[in-house]
Amino acid sequence: VQLQAFGGGLVQAGGSQRLSCVASGNIFRVNNMGWYRQAPGKQRELVAVITREGITNYADSVKGRFTISRDNAKNTVYLQMNSLEPEDTAVYYCNAQIVTSVRVSRWGQGTEVTVSS
């Protein structure tokens, strides 16, 4: 079971970007999915999380600007990022709680988002 993230890159302040992350492998069900980020010199922090039922939770710093969504049929989670700020510059990681024959937590490989001022 693995997660693969897509998207990221360089964007100007005020711009938008969309990340996606796909879970693949021998999956029975994907429960919570989320996005985290780690800026240089800082600890990894939660950006947003979404339950299988679509209940969401956001970090205060991204509320109103970022939207997390998912497609359960595709085992995919998305992060739509609008009104990006230089402070959003970080490596973004997806995470998923996956049920196979056991419950496992998996991380994607990380995708870098750089917001220029």
Secondary structure, 3 states (H helix, E strand, C coil): CEEEEECCEEEECCCCEEEEEEEECCCCEEEEEEEEEECCCCCCEEEEEECCCCCEEECCCCCCCEEEEEEHHHCEEEEEECCCCHHHCEEEEEEEEEECCCEEEEECCCEEEEEEC
